[in-house]
C-alpha cells in the first residue's frame, strides 16, 4: 500500500495514531504488484465542499434496531443506529482487494503426531501462510516432517508421490524448492519435481530433476494431461557425479503463458539466466507443490526425498477478492440515543466526504503486504501500530497459538480500565488473533474501550469472541435461530460477525469461537468479511483455508451466529 495525496477541505483531523496511514495503492495485477490495496477513484470535489451540502433531512428506517437515515436532496449522507457508535457515511468510492502473499515453509514442526487417531494425523501439516499440505499416494505414512525438513519416502517403484498446497486459484507464481535424495539410485533413476498449475495427479505442469544412476542430474520441463506427458523442453544435463545428500534448488517463474525454469546445486550461486523459457496455456491456474518418483526398476528402495524449504516469493490469484463501495465507517464519541441534535449534525457534516482513515481503512492496514506504521517517535524507538500481521507463533506440530492481543502486536504492556495489567509477549509481536484484530481496529485505533477479559458491562470490547457475542458494546443486528444462520438484512460494513466455526474448543456453554468485520459485497455479489485466521496466518479477506463469505455453503456461511454493531 503506497501513499497517495488526497485533497481535504474542512474535515476533522485524523487521530494522531492513524495520521500516517497509507491506504491507497494500485490494484494487484502482477507478481510485482502490492499484495493488498485500497484504491480510491477520481474524487468528486463536491465531497470536500461543506457548503454544497444543503439542509439535512432525517427519517427513521423500518426494521429493528431503529436506524436514522440522513439525506440532503436525493443523496444519502449517513445511517445512524440507535444504541451504536458506528455510523455508515457516504464518501468517495473505494476498492479493497487482496492477493496471494509470499511465504516460506522451512518445516519447523514434527508430524505426523502419532498420539492422534490415524484419520486426524496431518502428514505435512500447514505451511506458514500458504495453506494446508495435501499428500497423495500411495501410503500416508510415506510422508513425515521433523524440524527442518519434510520427507517423502519412495518405498515402491513407479508410484508418484505428490504433496501440494490446497490453494487451487494460483495463476502467476515465482516459487522455489530445496530438496535432496538420501541415495544415488541404482537400476533406474529417481526424480523430484516442482509442480505448478496442478489440477490433480493426472494433470499438471512440473519442472523435474532426474537423478540418474550415474550421478548425473538432468532438468526437464513437462506437462501431464490425462496421464499423457509432453516434454516442453529437451532434457538438459546440469551436473555429473553428484553424490547422495546434495541439495538442489528448482525455481519456476510463471507469468501468463510464459514459463521460466532454472535449477542449481543449492551450495552454489543461483544462475543469472533461465535454463528453460517456454510458453504454454494448458492450465490457467492451479496448485503449487512437489512430486517424487522412483522409476520402475529402481533397485535400492526405499529412497527418501528430503525437502528443507518451499518458498513462494510472489503469486497472484486468478480472481483476487475485491470489494467496491462508497461506505465509510465512522465512530461516534458515544452511542446514538435516537435523538438528532445540532451537535450530531456538525459531526456528520464534518465526516461527509472526508478521506480521513476510517474503520475499514485501519482494518485493511493489517492485510498481507501492508507497510509498517510506527508511532510518532522515531522508527528506532516508536512502536509499530499498523502493518502486515500474523496470527500467532507455532506450536511443535506447526499449528498456530491463539492469544495475540492488540498490545502484544505492538510489544507493549497494557493496563486495562479495571486496573488489570497484561505484559507484552515477545513471541506474539506482530501477531493478532481474531479478537485481537477486532480490538486493535475498534479499540486501539478507533477509541472504543477494551476490557481485560470477559467484562459483562457492555461498555468495553471483551477479550474473546465468545464473550463479544453477548457483551460487546453496541446493539445486536441479528442472531441465528439455532438452526439457520441469520439473514442479517440490515448488515452494513463495519458490523462484527460472530461465528460458531467449530474450532475444537467448544464446551456446552460456548457457541462462538471466531469474529470478523463485515467489509461489503464483492464483485460476484457475495458478502465478504475480514478476519484474522490461522491458515492464512493473519488478517485476510480471502478464501485460503475457507471462503471469507456469508453466502454459499462454506463454513463461515453456514456457521454465522450473530451480527453486532459496535
C-alpha positions in Angstrom: 0.0 0.0 0.0 1.6 3.2 -1.1 0.6 6.7 0.0 -1.3 9.0 -2.3 -2.3 12.6 -1.7 -6.0 13.3 -1.2 -7.5 16.8 -1.1 -9.0 17.7 2.2 -11.2 20.7 3.0 -12.7 21.5 6.3 -12.6 17.9 7.6 -11.6 16.8 11.1 -8.0 15.8 11.5 -7.4 12.0 11.7 -6.4 10.7 15.2 -2.6 11.0 15.8 -2.2 7.3 15.9 -3.6 7.0 12.4 -2.1 10.1 10.8 0.5 8.2 8.9 -1.9 5.7 7.4 -1.2 4.9 3.8 -4.2 3.1 2.3 -4.2 4.0 -1.4 -2.5 1.8 -4.0 -2.9 0.3 -7.4 -4.9 -2.9 -7.5 -2.7 -6.0 -7.6 -2.4 -7.4 -11.1 1.1 -8.9 -11.4 3.8 -10.6 -9.5 5.3 -7.2 -8.6 2.0 -5.5 -7.5 1.0 -4.9 -3.9 -0.3 -7.9 -2.0 -3.3 -5.9 -0.8 -4.7 -2.5 -1.7 -7.3 0.1 -1.0 -7.9 2.2 -4.2 -9.8 5.5 -4.3 -11.1 6.5 -7.7 -11.4 10.0 -9.1 -12.6 12.3 -6.3 -15.7 14.5 -6.6 -14.8 18.0 -5.4 -18.3 18.3 -4.0 -17.4 15.8 -1.3 -15.0 18.3 0.2 -17.1 21.5 0.0 -19.3 21.6 3.0 -21.4 24.5 1.7 -22.6 22.2 -1.1 -24.4 20.1 1.5 -27.8 21.7 1.8 -30.0 21.2 4.8 -30.3 17.7 6.2 -33.4 15.6 6.3 -33.7 12.8 8.7 -36.1 9.8 8.6 -36.5 6.6 10.6 -35.9 3.5 8.6 -38.2 0.4 9.0 -36.9 -2.6 10.9 -35.1 -3.3 14.2 -33.0 -1.9 15.6 -34.1 1.7 15.0 -32.0 3.4 12.3 -31.9 7.1 11.3 -31.2 8.0 7.7 -29.7 11.4 7.0 -30.1 12.8 3.5 -29.6 16.0 1.6 -31.7 16.3 -1.5 -31.6 12.8 -3.1 -28.3 12.0 -1.6 -27.8 9.7 1.4 -25.3 11.2 3.8 -25.3 8.7 6.7 -27.1 6.0 8.6 -27.0 6.0 12.4 -28.2 3.1 14.5 -29.8 3.6 17.9 -27.5 2.2 20.6 -24.4 2.0 18.4 -21.4 4.3 17.9 -20.6 3.2 14.3 -22.1 5.3 11.5 -22.2 4.4 7.8 -21.2 7.6 6.0 -21.4 8.0 2.2 -18.0 9.1 0.8 -15.5 8.6 -2.0 -15.8 5.2 -3.7 -13.1 2.7 -2.7 -12.0 -0.7 -3.8 -10.5 -3.2 -1.4 -8.5 -6.1 -2.7 -6.1 -8.8 -1.5 -3.8 -11.2 -3.4 -1.6 -14.2 -2.6 1.1 -13.4 0.0 4.6 -14.6 -0.2 5.7 -17.3 2.4 8.5 -19.7 3.3 7.8 -23.2 4.7 11.0 -24.5 6.3 9.1 -27.2 8.1 9.8 -26.3 11.7 7.4 -28.9 13.1 7.1 -32.6 13.9 4.4 -34.5 12.0 2.5 -36.7 12.0 1.5 -36.7 15.6 1.4 -40.3 16.4 -0.7 -39.7 19.5 -3.7 -38.7 17.3 -6.1 -41.2 15.6 -4.9 -42.0 12.1 -7.7 -40.0 10.5 -6.6 -36.9 12.4 -2.9 -37.1 11.6 -1.6 -34.3 9.3 1.3 -35.7 7.4 2.8 -32.4 6.3 0.6 -30.0 8.2 0.1 -26.4 7.3 2.6 -24.1 5.7 3.2 -20.7 7.5 0.9 -18.7 5.1 0.4 -20.8 2.0 -2.4 -23.2 3.1 -2.5 -26.8 4.2 -0.5 -29.5 2.6 -2.3 -32.3 0.8 -0.3 -35.6 0.4 -1.3 -38.1 -2.2 -0.4 -41.8 -2.6 0.2 -44.4 -2.1 0.6 -44.6 1.7 0.1 -41.7 4.1 3.0 -42.8 6.3 5.4 -42.2 3.3 5.1 -38.5 4.4 6.6 -37.1 7.6 8.1 -33.9 9.0 10.8 -33.3 11.6 12.1 -29.8 12.5 13.9 -28.5 9.4 12.8 -31.0 6.8 9.8 -32.8 5.2 10.3 -36.3 3.8 8.7 -38.3 1.0 9.7 -42.0 1.2 9.8 -43.8 -2.1 9.0 -47.4 -1.0 7.7 -48.8 -4.2 8.9 -48.1 -7.7 6.8 -46.2 -10.3 4.4 -44.7 -7.8 4.2 -41.0 -7.9 4.1 -39.1 -4.5 2.5 -35.7 -4.6 2.5 -33.0 -1.9 0.5 -29.9 -2.9 -0.8 -26.8 -1.1 -4.6 -26.5 -1.0 -4.8 -23.3 -3.0 -6.3 -24.0 -6.4 -6.5 -20.4 -7.7 -2.8 -19.6 -8.2 -2.0 -18.2 -11.7 1.3 -16.3 -11.9 3.9 -17.5 -9.5 7.5 -17.3 -8.6 8.2 -20.4 -6.5 11.3 -22.5 -5.5 12.0 -25.6 -3.5 15.2 -27.1 -2.0 15.5 -30.9 -1.7 17.9 -33.8 -1.8 17.8 -37.6 -2.2 19.5 -39.7 0.5 20.8 -42.2 -2.1 22.1 -42.3 -5.6 19.6 -44.7 -7.2 20.5 -47.9 -8.7 18.9 -49.8 -11.6 16.7 -46.8 -12.7 16.5 -43.1 -11.9 14.6 -41.2 -9.3 13.3 -37.7 -9.8 11.8 -34.8 -7.9 9.8 -32.0 -9.4 8.3 -28.6 -8.6 4.7 -28.7 -9.6 2.6 -25.7 -10.7 -0.7 -25.3 -12.5 -1.6 -28.5 -10.6 -5.1 -29.8 -11.1 -4.7 -33.3 -9.8 -2.2 -36.1 -10.0 -3.0 -36.7 -13.7 -3.0 -33.0 -14.9 -0.2 -30.6 -14.0 2.9 -28.7 -15.1 6.3 -29.7 -13.5 9.9 -28.7 -13.6 11.6 -32.1 -12.9 15.1 -33.0 -11.9 16.1 -36.6 -12.8 18.8 -38.1 -10.6 20.4 -40.9 -12.8 22.2 -44.0 -11.6 25.5 -42.4 -12.9 25.1 -39.4 -10.6 24.1 -37.1 -13.5 21.3 -34.6 -12.8 19.0 -33.6 -15.7 16.4 -30.9 -15.9 13.1 -31.4 -17.8 10.1 -29.1 -18.1 6.9 -31.0 -18.9 3.1 -31.1 -18.6 0.9 -34.1 -17.9 -2.6 -34.0 -19.4 -4.9 -37.0 -18.6 -1.8 -39.1 -17.8 -0.1 -38.2 -21.1 3.3 -36.5 -20.5 4.6 -33.9 -23.0 8.1 -32.5 -22.8 8.0 -28.8 -23.1 11.8 -28.6 -23.4 14.5 -31.2 -24.1 16.4 -32.7 -21.2 19.4 -30.6 -20.0 22.3 -32.2 -18.1 23.2 -29.8 -15.2 25.9 -31.8 -13.4 27.6 -35.2 -13.2 28.9 -37.4 -10.4 26.6 -35.8 -7.9 26.8 -37.5 -4.6 23.8 -38.5 -2.4 22.6 -35.9 0.0 23.3 -32.9 -2.3 20.6 -30.2 -2.1 19.2 -29.0 -5.3 17.1 -25.9 -5.8 14.4 -25.7 -8.5 12.9 -22.3 -9.3 9.9 -21.6 -11.5 8.6 -18.2 -12.6 5.3 -18.2 -14.5 3.7 -15.1 -15.9 0.7 -15.6 -18.2 1.7 -18.2 -20.7 5.4 -17.8 -20.2 7.2 -20.4 -18.1 10.8 -19.9 -17.0 12.8 -22.6 -15.1 16.2 -23.0 -13.6 17.8 -25.4 -11.2 21.2 -25.5 -9.4 23.2 -27.0 -6.6 22.0 -25.1 -3.5 25.5 -24.7 -2.3 26.4 -22.7 -5.4 25.2 -19.3 -6.7 21.9 -19.1 -8.4 22.4 -18.9 -12.2 21.6 -15.5 -13.7 19.9 -16.9 -16.7 17.0 -19.3 -17.1 17.7 -22.9 -18.2 14.3 -23.1 -19.9 12.0 -20.4 -21.3 8.8 -21.7 -22.9 5.1 -20.8 -23.4 2.1 -22.9 -22.8 -1.6 -22.2 -22.0 -2.9 -25.6 -21.0 -3.5 -24.8 -17.3 -4.6 -21.3 -16.4 -4.4 -21.8 -12.7 -3.7 -24.5 -10.1 -1.8 -25.5 -7.0 1.9 -25.5 -6.4 3.7 -28.4 -4.8 6.2 -31.2 -5.1 6.3 -34.6 -6.8 8.7 -37.5 -6.2 9.1 -40.7 -8.3 11.3 -43.8 -8.4 11.3 -45.2 -11.9 10.3 -48.7 -12.5 13.4 -50.9 -11.9 15.0 -48.8 -9.2 16.6 -51.4 -7.1 17.8 -49.8 -3.9 14.5 -48.7 -2.4 13.5 -47.1 -0.1 14.9 -43.8 -1.3 14.0 -40.7 0.5 13.4 -37.2 -0.8 14.2 -34.7 2.0 12.7 -31.2 1.4 14.2 -28.4 3.5 12.5 -25.4 2.0 9.4 -24.5 0.0 9.2 -20.8 -0.9 6.7 -18.7 -2.8 8.3 -15.3 -3.5 5.3 -13.9 -5.4 2.0 -15.2 -6.7 -1.4 -14.0 -7.9 -4.9 -15.5 -7.7 -7.0 -15.7 -10.9 -9.7 -13.7 -9.3 -8.5 -11.8 -6.2 -11.3 -11.0 -3.8 -12.4 -7.4 -4.5 -15.0 -5.2 -2.7 -16.1 -1.8 -4.0 -18.5 0.6 -2.4 -18.8 4.2 -1.1 -19.4 3.4 2.6 -17.0 4.8 5.2 -17.4 3.5 8.8 -17.0 6.3 11.4 -17.3 6.0 15.2 -19.2 8.5 17.4 -17.9 9.6 20.8 -20.9 7.9 22.4 -23.7 5.6 21.3 -26.5 7.3 19.3 -29.6 7.6 21.6 -32.0 8.1 18.8 -32.2 11.9 19.0 -30.9 14.1 16.2 -29.2 17.2 17.6 -27.3 20.2 16.2 -24.1 18.8 17.7 -24.6 15.5 16.0 -25.3 17.3 12.7 -21.9 19.0 12.9 -20.1 15.7 13.4 -21.9 14.2 10.4 -21.2 17.3 8.2 -17.5 17.0 9.2 -17.4 13.4 8.1 -19.3 13.8 4.8 -16.7 13.1 2.1 -13.8 13.0 4.5 -10.9 10.7 3.3 -9.5 10.5 6.9 -8.9 6.9 7.8 -12.0 5.0 9.0 -12.6 1.6 10.5 -12.2 -0.2 7.1 -9.0 1.6 6.2 -7.5 0.7 9.5 -8.6 -2.9 9.1 -7.0 -3.1 5.7 -3.7 -1.9 7.1 -3.1 -5.3 8.6 -3.5 -7.4 5.4 -0.7 -9.0 3.5 1.9 -6.6 2.3 0.7 -3.6 4.3 3.6 -1.3 5.3 4.7 -0.9 8.8 3.4 2.3 10.5 5.1 3.4 13.8 4.1 5.8 16.5 5.2 9.4 16.3 8.5 8.6 18.0 11.5 7.8 15.7 11.2 4.4 13.9 14.0 3.1 16.1 12.1 3.8 19.3 8.5 4.0 18.2 6.1 1.1 18.4 4.5 -0.4 15.3 0.8 0.2 15.3 -0.1 -1.0 11.8 1.4 -3.2 9.1 1.0 -6.8 7.9 0.1 -9.0 10.9 0.5 -12.7 11.5 -2.0 -14.8 13.6 0.3 -16.4 16.2 3.5 -18.3 16.7 3.8 -22.0 16.0 3.4 -25.0 18.4 5.7 -28.1 17.9 3.2 -29.5 15.4 3.1 -26.3 13.3 -0.3 -25.1 14.5 -0.7 -21.5 15.4 -1.3 -20.5 19.0 -4.2 -18.2 19.7 -3.7 -15.3 22.2 -2.2 -12.4 20.3 -4.0 -9.3 21.5 -3.6 -5.8 20.1 -1.0 -4.7 22.7 1.1 -7.8 22.1 1.2 -7.0 18.3 2.9 -3.7 19.4 5.1 -5.4 22.1 3.5 -3.3 24.8 2.3 -4.0 28.3 -1.3 -2.7 28.8 -3.3 -1.5 31.8 -7.0 -2.0 31.3 -9.8 0.1 32.8 -10.3 -2.3 35.7 -6.6 -2.0 36.7 -5.6 -5.3 35.2 -2.1 -5.2 33.7 -1.0 -7.5 31.0 2.6 -7.6 29.9 4.0 -7.8 26.4 4.7 -11.1 24.8 7.9 -11.4 22.8 6.6 -14.4 20.9 3.4 -12.6 19.7 5.0 -9.4 18.4 3.4 -8.6 15.0 0.6 -11.1 15.6 -3.2 -10.7 16.1 -5.7 -13.4 16.7 -9.3 -12.9 15.5 -10.5 -11.0 18.6 -7.1 -9.2 19.0 -7.5 -7.9 15.4 -11.0 -6.6 16.2 -9.8 -4.9 19.3 -6.8 -3.4 17.5 -9.1 -1.8 14.9 -12.1 -0.8 17.1 -10.3 -0.4 20.4 -6.8 0.9 19.9 -7.3 2.9 16.7 -11.0 3.9 16.9 -11.1 4.5 20.6 -13.8 2.1 21.8 -12.9 0.9 25.3 -11.5 -2.6 25.6 -11.7 -5.0 28.6 -9.0 -7.2 30.1 -11.3 -10.3 30.0 -14.9 -11.2 29.8 -16.4 -7.9 31.2 -20.3 -8.1 31.3 -20.8 -4.3 31.5 -21.4 -4.0 27.7 -19.3 -0.8 27.7 -16.0 -2.4 26.7 -15.0 -4.9 24.0 -14.3 -8.3 25.7 -11.1 -10.2 25.0 -12.6 -13.2 23.4 -15.2 -13.7 20.7 -17.3 -16.0 22.9 -17.9 -13.0 25.2 -18.2 -10.4 22.5 -21.4 -12.2 21.3 -23.3 -11.1 24.4 -21.2 -8.3 26.0 -19.7 -6.2 23.2 -20.9 -2.5 23.4 -23.5 -1.6 20.8 -26.6 -3.3 19.5 -27.4 -6.7 18.1 -28.5 -6.7 14.4 -29.4 -10.4 14.1 -28.8 -13.8 15.6 -29.2 -17.4 14.5 -32.5 -19.2 15.3 -30.4 -22.2 16.4 -30.7 -23.9 13.1 -30.1 -21.4 10.3 -27.6 -18.6 10.0 -29.2 -15.1 10.5 -30.5 -13.4 7.4 -28.8 -10.2 8.5 -30.9 -8.0 6.3 -29.6 -4.8 8.0 -26.0 -5.8 7.7 -23.7 -2.9 6.9 -19.9 -2.6 6.6 -18.1 -2.5 9.9 -20.5 -4.9 11.7 -19.0 -7.6 13.8 -19.7 -11.1 12.6 -19.5 -13.8 15.2 -19.2 -17.5 14.1 -19.6 -20.9 15.7 -16.8 -22.2 13.4 -16.2 -25.4 15.4 -12.6 -24.7 16.2 -12.5 -27.5 18.7 -12.6 -25.5 21.9 -16.4 -25.6 22.3 -18.0 -26.6 25.6 -21.6 -27.0 26.5 -21.9 -23.2 27.0 -19.7 -22.0 24.2 -21.3 -21.3 20.8 -19.0 -18.6 19.3 -15.3 -19.1 18.6 -14.4 -16.6 15.7 -15.1 -12.9 15.0 -14.7 -10.8 11.8 -15.5 -7.4 10.4 -18.0 -7.2 7.6 -16.4 -5.5 4.5 -19.2 -5.5 1.9 -20.4 -7.2 -1.3 -17.6 -8.4 -3.6 -17.5 -8.4 -7.4 -19.7 -11.5 -7.5 -22.3 -10.0 -5.2 -21.4 -12.2 -2.2 -21.0 -10.7 1.2 -17.3 -10.7 2.2 -15.6 -10.1 5.6 -12.2 -9.5 7.2 -10.8 -11.7 10.0 -7.6 -13.0 11.4 -7.2 -16.7 10.6 -4.8 -19.5 11.4 -4.5 -21.0 7.9 -3.8 -17.7 6.2 -1.6 -16.6 9.2 -3.2 -13.3 9.9 -5.9 -10.8 8.8 -7.4 -11.7 5.4 -10.4 -11.1 3.2 -9.5 -14.1 1.0 -10.7 -17.7 0.8 -7.5 -19.5 1.7 -8.5 -22.2 4.2 -12.2 -21.3 3.9 -14.2 -18.7 2.0 -14.5 -15.4 3.8 -18.1 -15.2 2.6 -21.5 -15.2 4.3 -23.1 -16.7 1.1 -22.9 -20.2 -0.2 -22.1 -23.4 1.5 -18.7 -22.7 3.2 -18.0 -23.0 6.9 -18.5 -19.3 7.6 -21.7 -19.0 5.6 -23.2 -21.9 7.5 -21.8 -21.0 10.9 -22.6 -17.3 11.2 -24.2 -16.9 14.7 -24.6 -13.2 15.5 -24.3 -9.9 13.8 -23.4 -7.0 16.1 -22.9 -3.3 15.6 -20.4 -1.6 17.8 
